[in-house]
Amino acid sequence: QVQLVESGGGLVQAGGSLRLSCVASGSSFSINGWYRQAPGKQRELVARIFNGGSTNYADSVKGRFTISRDNAKNTVYLQMNSLKPEDTAVYYCNARGTYTREDYWGQGTQVTVSS
């Protein structure tokens, strides 16, 4: 069983920064990245990190967000700078089973950006 625990969310003013963390435990999985879901909207991809270390980002966060990984700690981070009110959402960490291809999700962490 894979468990993902996110932390680091909170309330911040526009222009501020937050760093989210996702600590993973279990076996035979890889962490894919971060998604977010705003009220009344579908969950959307924010940032992905691949096994080789390459990354990609949603157009809306390019240049402001950075995803990184510490393999020794089984942790993935999302550094969010220049936050905007439209970044307000619950942010989720996603992983996938290596053999089962099952998707795993954390409980989410709320990010609220005030204008």
ROKEFI-903705 format. One record per residue (C-alpha): x, y, z. Coordinates in Angstrom, 2 decimals, always signed. Layout:
BEGIN
- east	north	up
- X	Y	Z
...
This chain:
BEGIN
- east	north	up
- +0.00	+0.00	+0.00
- +1.25	+3.46	-0.88
- +0.67	+6.40	+1.44
- +1.17	+10.04	+0.53
- +1.12	+12.80	+3.12
- +1.07	+16.41	+1.96
- +1.89	+19.43	+4.08
- +2.83	+23.07	+3.74
- -0.41	+24.63	+2.65
- -1.87	+27.72	+4.25
- -3.14	+31.24	+3.80
- -0.85	+33.69	+2.02
- -1.23	+37.09	+0.41
- -0.91	+37.51	-3.33
- +2.73	+37.67	-4.31
- +3.77	+35.43	-1.44
- +5.36	+31.99	-1.41
- +4.68	+28.56	-0.01
- +6.49	+25.26	-0.22
- +4.47	+22.07	-0.27
- +5.91	+18.71	+0.70
- +4.72	+15.20	-0.11
- +6.20	+12.33	+1.86
- +5.61	+8.92	+0.36
- +5.81	+5.47	+1.91
- +5.24	+2.00	+0.56
- +6.82	+0.06	-2.23
- +6.80	-0.28	-6.00
- +5.58	+3.17	-6.91
- +6.77	+6.42	-8.38
- +5.62	+9.89	-7.45
- +4.26	+11.68	-10.50
- +3.74	+15.18	-9.23
- +1.21	+17.68	-7.99
- -2.38	+18.34	-8.96
- -4.87	+20.88	-7.66
- -8.61	+21.25	-7.47
- -10.41	+24.54	-6.97
- -14.04	+24.69	-5.83
- -16.39	+23.78	-8.66
- -13.54	+22.83	-10.98
- -11.94	+19.61	-12.13
- -8.66	+18.42	-10.71
- -5.81	+19.62	-12.90
- -2.14	+18.86	-13.29
- +0.16	+21.50	-11.82
- +3.61	+19.98	-12.16
- +5.13	+16.62	-13.00
- +8.54	+15.17	-12.29
- +9.80	+12.13	-14.16
- +12.15	+9.43	-12.98
- +15.02	+10.96	-14.90
- +14.44	+14.28	-13.20
- +12.85	+16.15	-16.06
- +9.81	+18.24	-15.28
- +6.85	+19.89	-16.89
- +4.36	+22.45	-15.70
- +0.91	+23.76	-16.41
- +1.14	+26.95	-18.45
- -0.54	+28.86	-15.63
- +2.31	+28.17	-13.19
- +5.37	+28.17	-15.45
- +8.08	+30.45	-14.14
- +6.46	+30.64	-10.70
- +6.37	+27.05	-9.41
- +9.21	+24.56	-9.14
- +8.88	+20.85	-8.48
- +11.78	+18.92	-7.01
- +12.46	+15.58	-5.39
- +14.63	+14.17	-2.62
- +14.85	+10.45	-3.35
- +16.61	+9.68	-0.08
- +13.62	+11.07	+1.80
- +10.95	+9.81	-0.62
- +9.73	+13.37	-0.72
- +8.57	+15.65	-3.51
- +8.35	+19.40	-3.09
- +6.46	+22.16	-4.83
- +7.95	+25.61	-4.37
- +5.30	+28.18	-5.22
- +6.33	+31.80	-5.71
- +4.43	+34.89	-6.84
- +1.19	+33.30	-5.78
- -2.06	+34.59	-7.24
- -5.64	+34.33	-5.97
- -6.38	+31.93	-8.84
- -3.86	+29.49	-7.33
- -6.29	+28.92	-4.47
- -7.13	+25.21	-4.40
- -6.56	+21.95	-2.60
- -3.22	+20.59	-3.76
- -2.77	+16.84	-4.08
- +0.28	+14.67	-4.50
- -0.04	+11.81	-6.99
- +1.85	+8.54	-7.29
- +1.41	+5.49	-9.49
- +2.07	+1.84	-8.80
- +5.01	+0.54	-10.78
- +3.34	-2.74	-11.72
- -0.34	-2.15	-10.98
- -0.44	+1.32	-12.59
- -2.89	+2.22	-9.84
- -3.11	+5.89	-8.94
- -2.56	+6.96	-5.37
- -3.52	+10.30	-3.83
- -2.78	+12.09	-0.63
- -5.39	+13.79	+1.52
- -4.58	+17.17	+0.03
- -3.40	+20.44	+1.50
- -5.34	+23.68	+1.21
- -3.68	+26.70	-0.36
- -5.54	+29.99	-0.09
- -4.18	+33.15	-1.71
- -5.82	+36.41	-0.69
- -5.86	+39.47	-2.92
